[in-house]
Amino acid sequence: MIGLSSAAPQGGCSRAGCREAATWRIDWRNPKIHSEDRVKTWLACDEHVEYLRDFLASRSFPVRVEAFEATDAAPAAPLGRDAVPGGEGA
């Protein structure tokens, strides 16, 4: 199962069972239930970034992928209607 926490990023990969450090930040929202200002964040290691991004993009969720720094605790900017499914950076 994929981690579903919307809490501030802590630095570990969100893929279930993975204990690697995160190197990617995946910001996403489900437009059917989230307003444009409600963005969730998953973190991913290099091995799982494509898997997690593809999981979200296959559901047509707006997705943005950016490099993750352990100091990235601030909420992401809203993902508007113009966000590209599949994201950027990965």
Contact map, one row per residue, 1 for C-alpha under 8 A:
111000000000001100000000000000000000000000000000000000000000000000000000000000000000000000
111100000000011100000000000000000000000000000000000000000000000000000000000000000000000000
111110000000011100000000000000000000000001000000000000000000000000000000000000000000000000
011111000000010000000000000000000000000001000000000000000000000000000000000000000000000000
001111100000000000000000000000000000000111000000000000000000000000000000000000000000000000
000111110000000000000000000000000000000111000000000000000000000000000000000000000000000000
000011111000000000000000000000000000000010000000000000000000000000000000000000000000000000
000001111100000000000000000000000000000010000000000000000000000000000000111000000000000000
000000111110000000000000000000000000000011100000000000000000000000000001100000000000000000
000000011111000000000000000000000000000000000000000000000000000000000100100000000000000000
000000001111100000001100000000000000000000100000000000000000000000000100000000000000000000
000000000111110001111100000000000000000000111000000000000000000000000000000000000000000000
000000000011111001111100000000000000000001111001000000000000000000000000000000000000000000
011100000001111101000000000000000000000001110000000000000000000000000000000000000000000000
111000000000111111000000000000000000000000010001000100000000000000000000000000000000000000
111000000000011111000000000000000000000000000000000000000000000000000000000000000000000000
000000000000001111100000000000000000000000000000000000000000000000000000000000000000000000
000000000001111111110000000000000000000000000000000000000000000000000000000000000000000000
000000000001100011111000000000000000000000000000000000000000000000000000000000000000000000
000000000001100001111100000000000000000000001000000000000000000000000000000000000000000000
000000000011100000111110000000000000000000011000000000000000000000000000000000000000000000
000000000011100000011111100000000000000000111100000000000000000000010000000000000000000000
000000000000000000001111100000000000000000111100000000000000000000111000000000000000000000
000000000000000000000111110000000000000000111100100000000000000011110000000000000000000000
000000000000000000000111111000000000000011110000000000000000000011110000000000000000000000
000000000000000000000001111100000000000011110000100010000000001111000000000000000000000000
000000000000000000000000111110000000001111000000000000000000001110000000000100100000000000
000000000000000000000000011111000000001110000000000000010000111100000000000000100000000000
000000000000000000000000001111100101011100000000000000000000111000000000000000100000000000
000000000000000000000000000111111100000000000000000000000000110000000000000000000000000000
000000000000000000000000000011111111000000000000000000000000110000000000000000000000000000
000000000000000000000000000001111100000000000000000000000000000000000000000000000000000000
000000000000000000000000000001111110000000000000000000000000000000000000000000000000000000
000000000000000000000000000011111111111000000000000000000000000000000000000000000000000000
000000000000000000000000000000101111110000000000000000000000000000000000000000000000000000
000000000000000000000000000010100111111000000000000000000000000000000000000001111000000000
000000000000000000000000000000000111111000000000000000000000000000000000000011100000000000
000000000000000000000000000010000111111100000000000000000000000000000000000001000000000000
000000000000000000000000001110000101111110000000000000000000000000000000001111100000000000
000011000000000000000000001110000000011111000000000000000000000000000000000000000000000000
000011111000000000000000111100000000001111100000000000000000000000000000000000000000000000
001111001000110000000000111000000000000111110000000000000000000000000000000000000000000000
000000001011110000000111110000000000000011111000100000000000000000010000000000000000000000
000000000001111000001111110000000000000001111111100100000000000000000000000000000000000000
000000000001100000011111000000000000000000111111100000000000000000000000000000000000000000
000000000000000000000111000000000000000000011111100000000000000000000000000000000000000000
000000000000000000000000000000000000000000011111110000000000000000000000000000000000000000
000000000000101000000000000000000000000000011111111100000000000000000000000000000000000000
000000000000000000000001010000000000000000111111111110000000000000000000000000000000000001
000000000000000000000000000000000000000000000011111111000000000000000000000000000000000001
000000000000000000000000000000000000000000000001111111100000000000000000000000000000000000
000000000000001000000000000000000000000000010001111111110000000000000000000000000000000000
000000000000000000000000010000000000000000000000111111111000001010000000000000000000011000
000000000000000000000000000000000000000000000000011111111100000000000000000000000000010000
000000000000000000000000000000000000000000000000001111111110000000000000000000000000000000
000000000000000000000000000100000000000000000000000111111111111000000000000000000000010000
000000000000000000000000000000000000000000000000000011111111111000000000000000000000111000
000000000000000000000000000000000000000000000000000001111111100000000000000000000000000000
000000000000000000000000000000000000000000000000000000111111100000000000000000000000000000
000000000000000000000000000000000000000000000000000000011111110000000000000000000000100000
000000000000000000000000000111100000000000000000000000011111111000000000000000000000100000
000000000000000000000000000111100000000000000000000000011001111100000000000000111011111000
000000000000000000000000011110000000000000000000000010011000111110000000000000100011111100
000000000000000000000000011100000000000000000000000000000000011111000000000000100011111110
000000000000000000000001111000000000000000000000000010000000001111100000000000000000001111
000000000000000000000001110000000000000000000000000000000000000111110000000000000000000111
000000000000000000000011100000000000000000000000000000000000000011111000000000000000000010
000000000000000000000111100000000000000000100000000000000000000001111101000000000000000000
000000000000000000000010000000000000000000000000000000000000000000111111000000000000000000
000000000110000000000000000000000000000000000000000000000000000000011111100000000000000000
000000000000000000000000000000000000000000000000000000000000000000001111100000000000000000
000000001000000000000000000000000000000000000000000000000000000000011111110000000000000000
000000011100000000000000000000000000000000000000000000000000000000000111111000000000000000
000000010000000000000000000000000000000000000000000000000000000000000001111100000000000000
000000010000000000000000000000000000001000000000000000000000000000000000111110000000000000
000000000000000000000000001000000000001000000000000000000000000000000000011111000000000000
000000000000000000000000000000000000101000000000000000000000000000000000001111100000000000
000000000000000000000000000000000001111000000000000000000000000000000000000111110000000000
000000000000000000000000001110000001101000000000000000000000011100000000000011111110000000
000000000000000000000000000000000001000000000000000000000000010000000000000001111110000000
000000000000000000000000000000000001000000000000000000000000010000000000000000111110000000
000000000000000000000000000000000000000000000000000000000000000000000000000000111111000000
000000000000000000000000000000000000000000000000000000000000011100000000000000111111101000
000000000000000000000000000000000000000000000000000000000000011100000000000000000111111100
000000000000000000000000000000000000000000000000000000001001111100000000000000000011111000
000000000000000000000000000000000000000000000000000011011000011100000000000000000001111100
000000000000000000000000000000000000000000000000000010001000011110000000000000000011111111
000000000000000000000000000000000000000000000000000000000000001111000000000000000001011111
000000000000000000000000000000000000000000000000000000000000000111100000000000000000001111
000000000000000000000000000000000000000000000000110000000000000011000000000000000000001111
